[in-house]
Amino acid sequence: MLMPVLSGLIVSMDAFFIGLSLGLQKKCKFIYLAMINAFLFVLCILGFFIAGQVYELIPFDPDLIVGFAFIALGLWCILHYFIVENVSHKSIVLVGLVMSGEAMLITMGITFIFLPNSTILIPITVALAHFVYSALSFYLARTKQVKRIPVAVSHVISGFALIIYGLLALFVEFAIY
């Protein structure tokens, strides 16, 4: 039981950098982050139930789907910042959708790894970890010390965190017993 919860905490660390990038943007308010995380929670629960249903239907290793999806999301996070330099409500919504989709994929990936012993603690842990990490970094971004960090740095780090997780899903086999 400890390993699925620990996995949810570890793979949610990219939410720290997403919260940091949103906190560094003057137009983003904390209520936006709270709404993103509420939607994220619903998608995590949905992802948990979907993963349990589709696991047997996938004719190949589900880690391939998770890996390529995370690599694509990571590249999107990096490229999105450089393509859309001005922050608007539309770009905040897009970041929220990507963060929510990523959390749903994390939930599905962890559920796949630990089936048949997966429990509802997986999506709850992933969603709560995303909220805590992103809220903490959002508030840190409003401090004087962190405001000196360019917004691009947090987008690039967040994107690379997703890419690294995707590569791990593709190339590393977890032997958890």
Secondary structure, DSSP 8 states (H G I E B T S, - for coil): -HHHHHHHHHTTTHHHHHHHHHHTSTT--HHHHHHHHHHHHHHHHHHHHHHHHHGGG-SS-HHHHHHHHHHHHHHHHHHHHHH--S--HHHHHHHHHHHHHHHHHHHHHHHHHHTTS--THHHHHHHHHHHHHHHHHHHHHTSTTGGGS-HHHHHHHHHHHHHHHHHHHHH------
